[in-house]
Amino acid sequence: MESGNQTSSPVFILLGIFNHGPIHTFLFTLVLGIFTVAVMGNSTMVLLIHLDAQLHTPMYFLLSQLSLMDLMLICTTVPRMAFSYLSGRNSISLAGCGTQIFFYVSLLGAECFLLAVMAYDRYVAICHPLRYTILMSQKLCVLMAVASWILGSLDGIIVLAAALSFSYCGSLEIHHFFCDVAGLLPLSCTDTSAFERLLFVCCVVMLILPVSVIVTSYSRVLRAVLHMGSGESRRKAFTTCSSHLMVVGLYYGAAMFMYMRPTSTHTAEQDKMVSAFYTILTPMLNPLIYSLRNREVSRGLKKLLRRGRLL
């Protein structure tokens, strides 16, 4: 590449995911509906768990952190996409792109670790119920949640620093609806092979290690549940664990498909569809999964609604 084609302060063009045809207009409206449900659902979960004293337990505190992460994740991508679609202004500066990358990567990483902490919480609650308050004290729970946020942010800082260090040239069109580091790599004039190896190592740490904790925790939970004498105890254990496992399956399945494949096998359309799934659809499904399958959350929500009508 000639140096004349390089720019130190590039302006990127987000090509987006929708055009202005009738079908895409309907899909865009559908995404806005999903966004609204996700924002309302996750905000309600955070507020409900904060206000209901009976939900002030480690399990629900972790659930409130998951809802907060989902709320921030969907707000990182969809509002900017909606602005570009409605205004026709698809350009985004390097600083704006870097901001999206930092929050996007940080929240994905933090959620990975938080899901592992939630699996450990279920393991302690079911396999060591008499020692639960010791092994999963409120202080330890807060420390593990904070550690999840910090580890996710470190991953975001590493990826952001690498993305900002590259020189970009030629076409600055990003085949995505938000700034993702995978969309920036093909635009770089710099050799990105070392960064791609670093990104793969980060993915191993952020995905494989938490998955190992989750698999280990639930394998022990399964053995404990099968040895329970009471059918009601087994039902309750399966209900609380199945909600978490559904969320884990949705989240990790999409994330691994997106980031654990070689870069050469990626296509722009695949990346956009998979990213839309776990940055838009999953944040909407998580509060629905937990609220519909959890009696305590349903009870607390009804109490909150009754309190609102009485005010």
C-alpha positions as CSV (number, residue, x, y, z in Angstrom):
1,M,0.0,0.0,0.0
2,E,1.2,3.5,-0.8
3,S,1.5,5.8,2.2
4,G,-0.7,8.3,0.4
5,N,-3.7,6.0,0.9
6,Q,-3.2,5.8,4.6
7,T,-4.9,8.0,7.2
8,S,-4.1,8.4,10.8
9,S,-7.6,9.7,11.7
10,P,-10.0,7.7,9.5
11,V,-13.7,8.1,9.2
12,F,-15.4,4.7,8.7
13,I,-18.6,3.9,7.0
14,L,-21.0,1.4,8.6
15,L,-22.8,-0.4,5.8
16,G,-25.4,-1.6,8.3
17,I,-27.7,-4.6,8.1
18,F,-30.9,-3.1,6.5
19,N,-31.7,-1.2,3.4
20,H,-34.9,0.8,2.9
21,G,-36.9,-1.8,1.1
22,P,-40.3,-2.9,2.6
23,I,-39.0,-6.2,4.1
24,H,-36.0,-4.5,5.7
25,T,-38.2,-1.7,7.0
26,F,-40.3,-4.3,8.7
27,L,-37.2,-6.0,10.1
28,F,-35.8,-2.7,11.3
29,T,-39.2,-2.1,13.1
30,L,-39.0,-5.6,14.6
31,V,-35.5,-4.9,15.9
32,L,-36.7,-1.7,17.6
33,G,-39.5,-3.7,19.2
34,I,-37.0,-6.2,20.5
35,F,-34.8,-3.4,21.7
36,T,-37.7,-1.9,23.6
37,V,-38.6,-5.2,25.2
38,A,-35.0,-5.9,26.2
39,V,-34.5,-2.4,27.7
40,M,-37.8,-2.7,29.7
41,G,-37.2,-6.3,30.7
42,N,-33.6,-5.8,31.9
43,S,-34.4,-2.5,33.6
44,T,-37.3,-4.1,35.4
45,M,-35.1,-7.0,36.6
46,V,-32.5,-4.6,38.0
47,L,-35.1,-2.4,39.7
48,L,-37.1,-5.4,41.0
49,I,-34.1,-7.1,42.6
50,H,-32.9,-3.8,44.1
51,L,-36.3,-3.1,45.6
52,D,-37.5,-6.5,46.8
53,A,-35.7,-7.4,50.1
54,Q,-36.6,-11.1,49.6
55,L,-34.5,-11.1,46.4
56,H,-31.4,-9.8,48.2
57,T,-29.5,-13.1,47.8
58,P,-26.3,-13.9,45.9
59,M,-28.2,-15.6,43.1
60,Y,-30.5,-12.6,42.4
61,F,-27.6,-10.1,42.9
62,L,-25.7,-11.9,40.1
63,L,-28.9,-12.0,38.0
64,S,-29.2,-8.2,38.4
65,Q,-25.6,-7.9,37.2
66,L,-26.4,-10.0,34.1
67,S,-29.4,-7.8,33.4
68,L,-27.3,-4.7,33.7
69,M,-24.7,-6.1,31.3
70,D,-27.4,-7.1,28.8
71,L,-28.9,-3.6,29.1
72,M,-25.6,-1.9,28.4
73,L,-24.7,-4.3,25.6
74,I,-27.8,-3.7,23.6
75,C,-27.6,0.0,24.2
76,T,-24.0,-0.1,22.8
77,T,-25.1,-1.2,19.3
78,V,-28.8,-0.7,18.5
79,P,-29.2,3.1,19.1
80,R,-26.3,3.9,16.8
81,M,-27.6,1.5,14.2
82,A,-31.1,3.1,14.4
83,F,-29.6,6.6,14.1
84,S,-27.6,5.6,11.0
85,Y,-30.7,4.0,9.4
86,L,-33.1,6.8,10.1
87,S,-30.7,9.7,9.3
88,G,-28.7,8.2,6.5
89,R,-25.5,9.3,8.2
90,N,-23.4,6.1,8.3
91,S,-20.0,7.6,9.1
92,I,-18.3,7.0,12.4
93,S,-15.0,8.4,13.6
94,L,-12.1,6.3,14.9
95,A,-12.9,7.6,18.5
96,G,-16.6,6.6,18.1
97,C,-15.6,3.2,16.7
98,G,-13.1,2.6,19.5
99,T,-15.8,3.5,22.1
100,Q,-18.1,0.9,20.6
101,I,-15.4,-1.7,20.5
102,F,-14.4,-1.1,24.1
103,F,-17.9,-1.4,25.5
104,Y,-18.8,-4.3,23.3
105,V,-15.8,-6.4,24.0
106,S,-15.7,-5.5,27.7
107,L,-19.4,-6.4,28.2
108,L,-19.0,-9.7,26.3
109,G,-16.0,-10.7,28.4
110,A,-17.7,-9.6,31.7
111,E,-20.8,-11.7,30.9
112,C,-18.6,-14.7,30.1
113,F,-17.1,-14.6,33.6
114,L,-20.4,-13.7,35.3
115,L,-22.1,-16.8,33.8
116,A,-19.3,-18.9,35.3
117,V,-19.8,-17.3,38.7
118,M,-23.6,-18.0,38.4
119,A,-22.8,-21.6,37.7
120,Y,-20.6,-21.8,40.7
121,D,-23.3,-20.3,42.8
122,R,-25.8,-23.0,41.7
123,Y,-23.2,-25.7,42.5
124,V,-22.7,-24.4,46.0
125,A,-26.5,-23.9,46.6
126,I,-27.3,-27.5,45.5
127,C,-24.3,-29.5,46.5
128,H,-23.4,-27.7,49.7
129,P,-26.6,-26.1,51.0
130,L,-25.6,-26.1,54.7
131,R,-22.3,-24.2,53.9
132,Y,-23.9,-21.9,51.3
133,T,-23.7,-18.7,53.4
134,I,-20.0,-19.4,54.0
135,L,-18.9,-20.5,50.5
136,M,-21.1,-17.9,48.8
137,S,-21.2,-15.0,51.3
138,Q,-22.5,-11.6,50.2
139,K,-19.0,-10.1,50.3
140,L,-17.5,-12.9,48.1
141,C,-20.4,-12.6,45.7
142,V,-19.8,-8.9,45.2
143,L,-16.0,-9.5,44.8
144,M,-16.6,-12.1,42.1
145,A,-19.1,-9.8,40.3
146,V,-16.6,-6.9,40.4
147,A,-13.9,-9.3,39.2
148,S,-16.1,-10.2,36.2
149,W,-16.4,-6.5,35.3
150,I,-12.7,-5.8,35.7
151,L,-11.6,-8.9,33.7
152,G,-14.0,-7.9,30.9
153,S,-12.7,-4.3,30.9
154,L,-9.1,-5.5,30.7
155,D,-10.0,-7.5,27.6
156,G,-11.7,-4.5,26.1
157,I,-8.6,-2.3,26.8
158,I,-6.3,-4.8,25.1
159,V,-8.5,-5.1,22.0
160,L,-9.1,-1.3,21.9
161,A,-5.3,-0.5,22.2
162,A,-4.5,-2.9,19.3
163,A,-7.3,-1.6,17.1
164,L,-6.2,2.1,17.6
165,S,-2.6,1.2,16.9
166,F,-3.3,0.1,13.3
167,S,-3.1,2.2,10.2
168,Y,-6.1,2.1,7.9
169,C,-6.2,2.7,4.2
170,G,-8.2,2.0,1.0
171,S,-11.9,1.4,1.5
172,L,-13.0,2.3,5.0
173,E,-16.4,0.5,4.7
174,I,-17.2,-1.8,7.6
175,H,-19.6,-4.5,6.6
176,H,-21.4,-4.5,9.9
177,F,-24.1,-2.5,11.8
178,F,-21.6,-1.5,14.5
179,C,-17.8,-1.3,14.9
180,D,-16.5,-4.8,15.6
181,V,-12.8,-5.5,15.6
182,A,-13.3,-8.4,13.2
183,G,-14.8,-5.8,10.7
184,L,-11.8,-3.5,11.2
185,L,-9.0,-6.1,10.5
186,P,-9.5,-6.3,6.7
187,L,-9.3,-2.5,6.5
188,S,-5.8,-2.3,8.1
189,C,-2.7,-1.6,6.2
190,T,-0.7,-3.1,9.1
191,D,0.1,-6.8,9.4
192,T,-2.6,-8.0,11.9
193,S,-1.5,-11.6,12.1
194,A,0.1,-11.1,15.6
195,F,-3.1,-9.4,16.8
196,E,-5.3,-12.2,15.4
197,R,-3.3,-14.7,17.4
198,L,-3.6,-12.5,20.5
199,L,-7.4,-12.2,19.9
200,F,-7.6,-16.0,19.7
201,V,-5.8,-16.4,23.0
202,C,-8.1,-13.8,24.6
203,C,-11.1,-15.8,23.2
204,V,-9.7,-19.0,24.7
205,V,-9.4,-17.2,28.1
206,M,-12.8,-15.5,27.9
207,L,-14.7,-18.4,26.6
208,I,-13.0,-21.8,27.3
209,L,-12.1,-21.1,30.9
210,P,-15.6,-20.0,32.0
211,V,-17.1,-22.8,30.0
212,S,-14.9,-25.3,31.9
213,V,-16.1,-23.8,35.2
214,I,-19.7,-24.1,34.0
215,V,-19.3,-27.7,32.8
216,T,-17.6,-28.8,36.0
217,S,-20.2,-27.1,38.2
218,Y,-23.2,-28.5,36.4
219,S,-21.7,-32.0,36.1
220,R,-21.5,-32.1,39.9
221,V,-25.0,-30.5,40.2
222,L,-26.4,-33.2,38.0
223,R,-24.9,-36.0,40.1
224,A,-26.3,-34.3,43.3
225,V,-29.8,-33.8,41.8
226,L,-30.0,-37.5,40.7
227,H,-29.3,-38.6,44.2
228,M,-32.0,-36.3,45.8
229,G,-34.8,-38.3,47.4
230,S,-37.5,-35.7,47.1
231,G,-39.2,-35.2,43.7
232,E,-40.0,-31.6,44.6
233,S,-36.3,-30.9,45.4
234,R,-35.3,-32.3,42.1
235,R,-37.9,-30.2,40.3
236,K,-36.8,-27.0,42.0
237,A,-33.1,-27.7,41.3
238,F,-33.8,-28.4,37.6
239,T,-35.9,-25.3,37.2
240,T,-33.3,-22.9,38.6
241,C,-30.4,-24.6,36.7
242,S,-32.2,-25.0,33.4
243,S,-32.9,-21.3,33.2
244,H,-29.2,-20.6,33.6
245,L,-28.2,-23.3,31.1
246,M,-30.6,-21.9,28.5
247,V,-28.9,-18.5,28.8
248,V,-25.4,-20.1,28.7
249,G,-26.3,-22.1,25.6
250,L,-27.7,-19.1,23.7
251,Y,-24.7,-16.9,24.6
252,Y,-21.7,-19.2,24.3
253,G,-23.0,-21.0,21.2
254,A,-23.2,-17.7,19.3
255,A,-20.0,-16.3,20.7
256,M,-17.9,-19.4,20.0
257,F,-19.3,-19.6,16.4
258,M,-18.3,-15.9,16.0
259,Y,-14.8,-15.8,17.5
260,M,-13.4,-19.3,17.7
261,R,-13.4,-19.8,13.9
262,P,-10.4,-18.9,11.7
263,T,-10.7,-15.4,10.2
264,S,-10.6,-16.8,6.7
265,T,-13.9,-18.7,7.2
266,H,-15.8,-15.5,8.2
267,T,-18.3,-13.9,5.8
268,A,-19.8,-10.4,6.4
269,E,-23.3,-11.8,6.3
270,Q,-22.6,-14.5,8.8
271,D,-21.0,-12.1,11.2
272,K,-23.8,-9.7,11.0
273,M,-26.5,-12.3,11.6
274,V,-24.7,-14.0,14.5
275,S,-23.8,-10.6,16.1
276,A,-27.4,-9.6,15.8
277,F,-28.5,-12.7,17.6
278,Y,-26.4,-12.4,20.7
279,T,-26.3,-8.5,20.9
280,I,-30.0,-7.9,20.2
281,L,-32.0,-11.1,20.7
282,T,-30.2,-12.7,23.6
283,P,-30.5,-9.5,25.9
284,M,-34.3,-9.7,25.3
285,L,-34.6,-13.4,26.0
286,N,-32.6,-13.5,29.2
287,P,-35.0,-11.6,31.5
288,L,-38.0,-13.5,29.9
289,I,-36.3,-16.8,30.6
290,Y,-35.6,-15.9,34.2
291,S,-38.9,-14.2,34.9
292,L,-41.2,-16.8,33.3
293,R,-39.4,-19.8,34.9
294,N,-38.8,-18.3,38.4
295,R,-41.5,-18.1,41.0
296,E,-39.7,-15.6,43.2
297,V,-39.2,-13.2,40.4
298,S,-42.8,-13.5,39.2
299,R,-44.0,-13.0,42.8
300,G,-41.8,-10.0,43.3
301,L,-42.9,-8.5,40.0
302,K,-46.6,-8.9,40.9
303,K,-45.8,-7.2,44.3
304,L,-44.1,-4.3,42.5
305,L,-47.0,-3.8,40.2
306,R,-49.5,-3.8,43.0
307,R,-47.4,-1.3,44.9
308,G,-47.3,0.9,41.8
309,R,-51.1,0.8,41.5
310,L,-51.5,1.8,45.1
311,L,-49.2,4.9,44.9
